[in-house]
Every structure is written in structure tokens, then in C-alpha cells.
Amino acid sequence: MSTVDAPLPTADRPMASASGVTHTVPAARGMAIRSLRNIRRLPSAFLPALLMPIVQCIAFSGTFFAITQIPGFPTDRSINWFMPLAVVMGSSFAGIGIGLTTVRDLESGFYDRLRMAPAPRHSLLLGPLLSAWARVLVVVTVVFLVGMLLGARLTSGILGLLPLYVSGLGIAVVSTGWALGLAFRFRDMRAAAIMQLTLFLSLFLTTAQAPLDVMEGWLYHVARLNPLTRVLDLARMGFLGELTWAGTWPGLLALAVLSALAMIWARTGLNRLDH
């Protein structure tokens, strides 16, 4: 019996109600648990999300340590500027890992079994999203601890961690929706390069390396209009000054709009699998 035809393990089988229709939460939870277990079988779908931001913290804060000498730079610690960037980047790659796993399931035929299960269609999106959030919690915590070892310091107390975690979880929704939408449309590993390249470029066409007031030319205009700039502002808030509503709501709004668009993109891609 092939892997595709083999019955689902009990732990991975969605729980059905008495009417035979699977409820959303149990089905999504089963998918999330399976996705997390797959990390052991396909660690390459998760390790980059954990290792890359750590490398970024070390490389960027060391290479560009003199950036803090720019007049008016918002911090005297380069790690305070680059560590939140690494968190957002790592969180986005957690979503991409979900997309890669989905492509693998589509290529093996396993995803067809998930679609035929008596479960609401939105559980096929909620399950991967729950798994992405679980991964992000690990990524944000580990990268923050590494950043502290490298000299990062909160400027507004422990509450400064809240916008960092919100940014990580929010960008995971965006990247998961984007990656799933691409996976459903391409249905093979051609989607992998687009997942990674688009998010990588989108994040670096922001204030990733320097504040807006020291940028010039086309990059300034792109970064100013890029909604991910607001997300980075939100992630950095607890490391550059006090928490304020004026500094919080633009990032929250950007995450809300991007998340909604990304999940619509994912859902329409899922619907296309039926045609």
C-alpha cells in the first residue's frame, strides 16, 4: 500500500461530529498537529525560519554597527534596529515553510484526501495558520533571546515585547496566505522560489537597513509607501522608545489589510483546485 493510499493515523484523522460533518476547530487542530510533526520529517521547511534570523542578527548588527552614529538615529545599539527585522523575516519564512509542505502534499496526492474529508473548507486554511503561529512563537522567542545576548535592550519594559510578537504573528498570517495561494495555483515546487523571493524583496524594500530620513531616490519613495515599513515600525517600537498608540495603529492596520488580502488569495486558490 502506498503512502498516499495508507489510512491516516488516528492522531492525524479529523474528529467528526455525529452528523458526519467535521467541525472546523477539531479539523484545523488535527491539521496543525500533523504539520508540526512533519517538521521532523522535513526539517528544511522550518530550520531556515529559525536559523536565518539568527544569522541576520549577528551579521547585520556587527557589519552595520556604525549606523548608530548617524545623527538622529533612534538607538545607540545596532542590534535594537536589526533584531526586530530578523524576527519579522523569520516569521514570514515560517509561513513559507507551510507553503512548501502544502506543495509536497499536493505533489504526493495527499492533499486530495484532505479535500475529500468531511471538513469545512476554511479548516484547510485555519490548520496551516495555527501551525504557522506555533512555529512563529518559537522563532520570535529564540531570536529575541539571541538578540538580548548580543546586547538588545527593551526601552519600554516588558510590554515592549507585545508589539514584537504581534508583528511576528501578523506577518505569519500574511506569508501563510500568500504561500498557500501560490501553492494552490502552481501545485508544484515552481511556487517555492516565488514564495521566498517576493517576501524577501518586499521586506528589504522598507526601512530594513536604515530609517526613512536618511534614504534618497527611488528607495525612499518605495519604502515610504510599502505597508511592511509600518509593520517593522511596530516590531521595533519596544526597542526604540516608548509604546504609543500613534506608533501602533499604522502597523496594526497594515497587518489587518495585508492579512485579509492574503487569506482571500489563499481561499480563491483553494477554490481553483476544484476546477
Secondary structure, DSSP 8 states (H G I E B T S, - for coil): --TTTS---GGGS--B-TTS-B-HHHHHHHHHHHHHHHHHH-GGGTHHHHHHHHHHHHHHHHHTGGGGGSTT-S-S-HHHHHHHHHHHHHHHHHHHHHHHHHHHHHHHTHHHHHHHSSS-TTHHHHHHHHHHHHHHHHHHHHHHHHHHHTT---SS-GGGHHHHHHHHHHHHHHHHHHHHHHHHHH-STHHHHHHHHHHHHHHHSSSSSS-GGG--HHHHHHHHH-HHHHHHHHHHHHHHS---HHHHHHHHHHHHHHHHHHHHHHHHHHHHTT-
